């Protein structure tokens, strides 16, 4: 292999490594949780605690839906790279 071919191979190798690294760094949704939070005085603390626990474990709120008796919180856990 001559010097020019070696440079082309090295350039292609570098490009493949850059693409691979880019793919590893993409944020991807790995898990989803639906948590019901009832607005009943005796029950809301349970839902509140469950949502807070999920957030402290890396989940992020994606959406929430109002229901007749409270809300449903949709949370997502994101990872980087291949999931």
Long-range contacts (C-beta under 8 A, 24 or more apart in sequence): 23-81, 23-82, 24-80, 24-81, 24-82, 25-80, 25-81, 26-80, 26-81, 27-78, 27-79, 27-80, 28-78, 28-79, 28-80, 28-81, 28-83, 29-76, 29-77, 29-78, 29-83, 30-77, 30-78, 30-79, 30-83, 31-59, 31-76, 31-77, 32-62, 32-74, 32-75, 32-76, 32-77, 33-59, 33-74, 33-75, 33-76, 33-77, 34-72, 34-73, 34-74, 34-75, 35-72, 35-73, 35-75, 36-67, 36-70, 36-71, 36-72, 37-70, 37-71, 37-72, 37-73, 38-69, 38-70, 39-69, 39-70, 39-71, 40-69, 40-70, 44-70, 47-73, 51-75
